[in-house]
Amino acid sequence: MRQIAIAAMAASMAAAPTSRALADAGDVAAGVLLGVIGSAAVNSANKQKTTTTRKVYVASSAQRAQNREVQTSLNYFGFPAGTPDGVLGRNSRSAISQYQAFMGYPPTGQLTEYERVFLSSSYHRAISGGPATMQAAASNPMGIKGLLKTYQQESMGGGATMAATAPVSPYANAVAPQGEPTVIVVAPKAEAPAPAPVAVVAPAETATQAEAAPLPSFGAAALPNFMGPGESLSLASHCNKISLLTNTNGGFVTEATMTDANFALNEQFCLARTYAIALGEELSSQVQGVTKDQIATQCEALGPALKDQVASMSLRPEAEVMQEVGQFVLQSGMSPAQLAGTAKICLSVGYRTDNMDVALASGLLLMVLGEQVYGELLGHHLSQGFGTSKRPDLALAWYQSGLDAIAAGAKPVFAPGQPERTGLIRKAAYQLNGGGQSAPATAPQPVALPTFSVEN
């Protein structure tokens, strides 16, 4: 037993260091393993890290001041840009887009130099007006925003060149005559100087009437006028009556059945009006990002822009009127395709809203841009006195332009499936002007001179 006990003790003593060594080795191995895992985790984390480089543009103090002026102007006219801090962020860009859409510019969120100057100068003009500005805003259906439209129309009708006036048209957007929708806005030429801010001071109590409302330089206001402006004729109401009579008569008058030249022209006038409205609405439906009301609002500016040319239709020959309209087109800064698409849309708006100034201005633009078939419409206006004085004699030239274009191969715009209407219009127009049954079908023959034979 003694020997056995001694042997057991020796064996236990020999085994103790070995256990500790193995335990220490296990700790070392575990430490190495954890180190490897930790290193892998760190490496993995480092791999997942991405380096982001941000470019920060620091605007100059002058630029920030200009931006604050833009933000203040936007807020004043009801386009919320937020606190004027000089940084054009998301709110400011959204407000700029709203302003651009309202005024008929492309809603890009980035102001052009002209758009910025017009906005800022309009703000200073409104602020300088004091109580007069508030009264004008209160009487405007669009409120304070309406002042921008008022200033735009005043600049267009104030004798300034087109290169320095506000855009003529539309959001807008418009469609080229035979192409895809095109964003078009009548913009000033790049080289034209921007308009300077105009201060408007509220008239003092002692101001004379001449100071408050200066008279035209040509003195027309001095002429007596006992009739007043009167009420313009409603073409929409007129065409409703014509339509009822046509239905009662069992259909349209033809060249063979015509007994009343004036009624025959009225029927064809209202028919052409219907086609013009339909064509313009089809084109306007392709304009993106603009509502029907916004298009109508922008087209309203076309009437004042061409008011002088429209007025001269009742006084001057066709060639002289077209020369003036041609000068307007050259100064507009728009391509012919853009103007033609805009004019077709605004022609529809003018007839749909019974605004003869817009309709006539659109027709004149189309004529000078080579769409001679629209001369028929202008002849109708002059022969019937809608938007112009009744001048059947001057109407003949416009009718002739439209009819000659179709005879030369131009595609008819109004009732293209009724080629017989050209002969009817020609016959009725000449009868209405006292020119006989119809226009001469052939060139006039020289008058036969008397011949005497003298024999020596």
LINMOHU-V692909 format. One record per backbone hydrogen bond with DSSP energy under -0.5 kcal/mol. CO is the residue of the C=O (numbers start at 1). NH is the residue of the N-H. Records with the same first field share a line. If there is no record, write none. Layout:
CO = NH ; NH
//
This chain:
1 = 5
2 = 6
3 = 7
4 = 8
5 = 9
6 = 10
7 = 11
8 = 12
9 = 13
10 = 14
11 = 15
12 = 16
13 = 17
14 = 18
15 = 19
16 = 20
17 = 21
18 = 22
19 = 23
20 = 24
21 = 25
22 = 26
23 = 27
24 = 28
25 = 29
26 = 30
27 = 31
28 = 32
29 = 33
30 = 34
31 = 35
32 = 36
33 = 37
34 = 38
35 = 39
36 = 40
37 = 41
38 = 42
39 = 43
40 = 44
41 = 45
42 = 46
43 = 47
44 = 48
45 = 49
50 = 52
51 = 53
52 = 54
53 = 55
54 = 56
55 = 57
56 = 58
57 = 59
60 = 64
61 = 65
62 = 66
63 = 67
64 = 68
65 = 69
66 = 70
67 = 71
68 = 72
69 = 73
70 = 74
71 = 75
72 = 76
73 = 77
74 = 79
75 = 78
78 = 80
83 = 85
86 = 88
87 = 89
89 = 93
90 = 94
91 = 95
92 = 96
93 = 97
94 = 98
95 = 99
96 = 100
97 = 101
98 = 102
99 = 103
100 = 104 ; 105
104 = 172
106 = 108
112 = 116
113 = 117
114 = 118
115 = 119
116 = 120
117 = 121
118 = 122
119 = 123
120 = 124
121 = 125
122 = 126
123 = 127
124 = 128
125 = 129
126 = 130
127 = 130
128 = 202
129 = 132
130 = 133 ; 134
131 = 135
132 = 136
133 = 137
134 = 138
135 = 139
136 = 140
137 = 140
140 = 143
142 = 145
143 = 146
144 = 147
145 = 148 ; 149
146 = 150
147 = 151
148 = 152
149 = 153
150 = 154
151 = 155
152 = 156
153 = 157
154 = 158
155 = 160
161 = 164
162 = 165
169 = 172
171 = 173
172 = 184
174 = 182
176 = 179
180 = 176
182 = 174 ; 184
185 = 187
189 = 192
197 = 199
199 = 201
204 = 207
208 = 212
209 = 213
216 = 219
219 = 222
220 = 223
233 = 235
234 = 238
235 = 239
236 = 240
237 = 241
238 = 242
239 = 243
240 = 244
241 = 245
242 = 246
243 = 247
244 = 248
245 = 249
246 = 250 ; 251
247 = 250
254 = 258
259 = 261
260 = 264
261 = 265
262 = 266
263 = 267
264 = 268
265 = 269
266 = 270
267 = 271
268 = 272
269 = 273
270 = 274
271 = 275
272 = 276
273 = 277
274 = 278
275 = 279
276 = 280
277 = 281
278 = 282
279 = 283
280 = 284
281 = 285
283 = 286
284 = 287
291 = 295
292 = 296
293 = 297
294 = 298
295 = 299
296 = 300
298 = 301
299 = 302 ; 303
300 = 303 ; 304
301 = 305
302 = 306
303 = 306
304 = 307
306 = 310
307 = 311
308 = 312
309 = 313
310 = 313
311 = 314
312 = 315 ; 316
317 = 321
318 = 322
319 = 323
320 = 324
321 = 325
322 = 326
323 = 327
324 = 328
325 = 329
326 = 330
327 = 331
328 = 332
329 = 332 ; 333
335 = 339
336 = 340
337 = 341
338 = 342
339 = 343
340 = 344
341 = 345
342 = 346
343 = 347
344 = 348
345 = 349
346 = 350
347 = 351
348 = 352
349 = 353
350 = 355
354 = 356
355 = 359
356 = 360
357 = 361
358 = 362
359 = 363
360 = 364
361 = 365
362 = 366
363 = 367
364 = 368
365 = 369
366 = 371
367 = 370
370 = 372
371 = 374
372 = 375
373 = 376
374 = 378
375 = 379
376 = 380
377 = 381
378 = 382
379 = 383
380 = 384
381 = 385 ; 386
382 = 391
385 = 387
389 = 391
391 = 395
392 = 396
394 = 397 ; 398
395 = 399
396 = 400
397 = 401
398 = 402
399 = 403
400 = 404
401 = 405
402 = 406
403 = 407
404 = 408
405 = 410
406 = 409
413 = 415
415 = 418
418 = 421
419 = 422
420 = 424
421 = 425
422 = 426
423 = 427
424 = 428
425 = 429
426 = 430
427 = 431
428 = 432
429 = 433
430 = 435
431 = 434
452 = 454
453 = 455
//
